[in-house]
Amino acid sequence: MPIVTISLMRGRDPEKIQDMIRGVSRAIADALDDAPIETVRVMVHEMEDHQYGVGGVAIAEVKAERARRAAGEAS
């Protein structure tokens, strides 16, 4: 029984997450010829900005910096 764990930032449309689960399940079943799709388990964990970081910096700060840079480039 294949088990897939996916971590995402919170805020995506539930239908999009369901589409992703379907696609990932199909991909796993196709890649593992002996794994019927009914046996594939996909767990999605949604995280808040304060629960994730990049390079030691909270993702909220990373996003803010990216927005500042983008605003500066647009000027």
C-alpha positions in Angstrom: 0.0 0.0 0.0 1.8 3.2 -1.2 1.4 6.2 1.1 2.2 9.7 -0.2 2.4 12.7 2.1 2.1 16.2 0.6 2.6 19.4 2.5 1.1 22.6 1.1 0.7 26.1 2.3 -2.9 26.7 3.4 -5.3 28.5 1.1 -5.8 26.4 -2.0 -9.3 25.6 -3.2 -10.5 22.2 -1.9 -11.4 21.1 -5.5 -7.8 21.8 -6.6 -6.5 19.7 -3.8 -8.9 16.9 -4.8 -7.7 17.1 -8.4 -4.1 16.8 -7.1 -5.0 13.8 -5.0 -6.5 12.1 -8.1 -3.5 12.9 -10.2 -0.9 11.8 -7.7 -2.9 8.6 -7.1 -3.0 7.8 -10.8 0.7 8.6 -11.1 1.7 6.3 -8.3 -0.6 3.4 -9.5 0.9 3.8 -13.0 4.5 3.9 -11.8 4.0 0.9 -9.6 2.5 -1.7 -11.8 1.5 -3.9 -8.8 -0.3 -1.1 -6.9 -4.0 -0.8 -7.7 -5.2 2.8 -7.4 -7.5 1.6 -4.6 -4.5 0.9 -2.4 -2.9 4.3 -2.9 -3.2 6.7 0.1 -2.5 10.4 -0.2 -2.3 12.6 2.9 -2.3 16.3 2.5 -1.1 18.5 5.3 -1.8 22.2 5.0 0.5 24.6 6.8 0.2 28.2 7.9 2.9 30.7 7.0 4.4 30.6 10.5 4.9 26.8 10.2 7.3 26.9 7.2 10.6 28.6 6.4 13.2 28.9 3.7 16.8 29.4 4.5 16.1 30.0 8.1 13.5 32.7 7.3 9.7 32.4 7.9 7.9 32.1 4.6 5.8 35.1 5.5 9.0 37.2 5.5 10.2 35.6 2.2 6.9 36.4 0.6 7.0 40.0 1.9 10.5 40.5 0.5 9.5 39.0 -2.9 6.6 41.5 -3.0 8.9 44.4 -2.1 11.3 43.4 -4.9 8.5 43.0 -7.4 7.0 46.4 -6.5 10.5 47.9 -6.9 10.9 46.3 -10.3 7.5 47.5 -11.4 8.3 51.1 -10.6 
